[in-house]
Amino acid sequence: MTPERFDLVVVGAGPAGEKAGAQAAYFGKHVAIVDRRDDPGGSAASKTGVPTKTLREAALYLTGFRRRDLYGAGMDLGPETVLEHMRARTAEVVKLSVDAVRRNLERHDIEFVQGDARLGPSRIVRVATPGGERVLRGEVVLLATGSRPFHPPGVPFEDPDVHDSESILELERIPSTFVVVGGGPVGCEYASIFLALGAEVTMVERGPRILPFADAEISEALARVFQGHGMRLLTDATVTSTGRVDGALTLGLSGGRTLVADAALFASGRAGTTEGIGLEEAGVRTDERGRIVVDETYRTSAEGIYAAGDVIGPPGLASAAMEQGRVAACHAFGISFKETVDPLAPLGVYSVPEVGMVGMTEDAAREAGLDVESGRAPFETNARARIAGATDGLVKLVFGREDRRLLGVHIVGDDAAELIHIGQAVLHAGGSIDYFIHSTFNVPTLSETYKYAAYDGLQRLSRHGS
Ligand SMILES: Cc1cc2nc3c(=O)[nH]c(=O)nc-3n(C[C@H](O)[C@H](O)[C@H](O)COP(=O)(O)OP(=O)(O)OC[C@H]3O[C@@H](n4cnc5c(N)ncnc54)[C@H](O)[C@@H]3O)c2cc1C
């Protein structure tokens, strides 16, 4: 069969594939994107980012979580009704998101090919479509096959009440007791959602604190808020066995403790989707953890084959996947538009409350030998937060003692994933905390907290002798 020729053939229509395809097509390239799902958008649109954020929003709205304490009244819907509304809203938003991706592909004249793709030699991509086989050949091929939930050995995922980060979306009832294993972003997000829904939530984290990559003060603050909302947090604990005892779902913990729950979520990370796509045949190298190895331009070990997104490993974010895809397309076609991925990318965790971070944590800055100071302001001193009844959390600035240059921003609190971009802009500009001192902020806003964190930083400098 003579291959159909394209400038770019992308395997995987998630954030990495979509944005790479659109970038190349925008600059006049003829692009095909293959995905085994009926719809484009990847797991981000239908299984992970979009549905979880919609569930979170729906859970907070439908239960009146937090605000019910302010007004002494929440919405009084039964759990079945809440679940039904949440499901309906999630399906609606997933559809809107998938449609938006489809329209983006159409606008860029990108051909969406539905089917299972497998690489052959010389950048041939064989696609098993519902109607037979299509053979495509790209001047360039981009692998953006994403990831799937990692299943730790010995966990009975066949049990209908034992879930991973995707099957949890199929839950048929709101559990009264819920165990979340893993205190990373996904664990924190789902634990918050179920707490809002009224479940008794226990989180088990193997390390000494949740969100281990975050600034220590921020993870501790988040843990305190969780506990304040009634969550049980077990740190330095691992689940050693999971099974049924007299019909009840039981999780055995290191140290001999046992938890009994209606349902459990194992948020144990993700593994790249690399099996069955012909990597060996095409000469694409993977590392010892099965991730596709790329250089700084997202080139793999095989001529003309690039890879981007979750399939190349951390950070495992849609935000990063999109940028990697765009940069890969630019390099592949010599388009001098976007040469590198932002080294100061922010991170948002959509727990309740949210976490936002950018730049260095205080510990990382000290470990790097920098002479640093920090400033912080709690939301309880902020007028907007008081009005909204969202006083949990703080803004923390990490900066150099000598030049007051901003090195990192760490926020826990409502809208932290939005607020973090103010700090990111200052970091990008190489600014100092003086920016926050000199700027006038709208009042009342949560953003104003930056100013008071900067004042606190100045005070600490003068107290500790600058
Ligand atoms: C619960 C959860 C919540 C998350 N929330 C966020 C968030 O809020 N913000 C954020 O930035 N990130 C979030 N993420 C991470 C985000 O979902 C991923 O980083 C992102 O989806 C990666 O995009 P991708 O394009 O690499 O892969 P994917 O979105 O996984 O897409 C890969 C596509 O490739 C297709 N594919 C694979 N193999 C083949 C094949 N052989 N042939 C054809 N098609 C194939 C798949 O069908 C899939 O559609 C979250 C993750 C989880 C688990």
The ligand as an ORCA input file, in Angstrom:
! r2SCAN-3c Opt
* xyz 0 1
  C      -6.572     13.016     37.859
  C      -5.655     13.881     37.037
  C      -5.849     15.241     37.000
  C      -5.013     16.054     36.236
  N      -5.203     17.406     36.245
  C      -4.353     18.220     35.556
  C      -4.508     19.636     35.604
  O      -5.393     20.150     36.273
  N      -3.637     20.405     34.907
  C      -2.615     19.865     34.164
  O      -1.843     20.611     33.543
  N      -2.460     18.510     34.092
  C      -3.296     17.692     34.768
  N      -3.132     16.325     34.721
  C      -2.097     15.768     33.839
  C      -2.598     15.727     32.377
  O      -3.799     14.989     32.305
  C      -1.550     15.082     31.482
  O      -0.300     15.667     31.740
  C      -1.897     15.297     30.012
  O      -3.089     14.639     29.683
  C      -0.778     14.763     29.118
  O      -1.086     15.046     27.791
  P      -0.535     14.120     26.622
  O      -0.909     14.831     25.353
  O       0.876     13.787     26.845
  O      -1.338     12.729     26.760
  P      -2.854     12.312     26.883
  O      -3.742     13.413     27.283
  O      -2.820     11.094     27.742
  O      -3.243     11.883     25.396
  C      -2.602     10.815     24.746
  C      -3.498     10.287     23.642
  O      -2.767      9.330     22.882
  C      -3.639      8.319     22.458
  N      -2.869      7.115     22.107
  C      -2.000      6.434     22.896
  N      -1.457      5.409     22.221
  C      -1.993      5.439     20.981
  C      -1.830      4.647     19.839
  N      -0.974      3.604     19.773
  N      -2.549      4.948     18.755
  C      -3.413      5.987     18.758
  N      -3.606      6.769     19.812
  C      -2.895      6.514     20.903
  C      -4.572      8.131     23.648
  O      -5.782      7.549     23.226
  C      -4.740      9.563     24.149
  O      -5.899     10.149     23.609
  C      -3.945     15.493     35.480
  C      -3.741     14.105     35.521
  C      -4.573     13.306     36.308
  C      -4.325     11.834     36.344
*
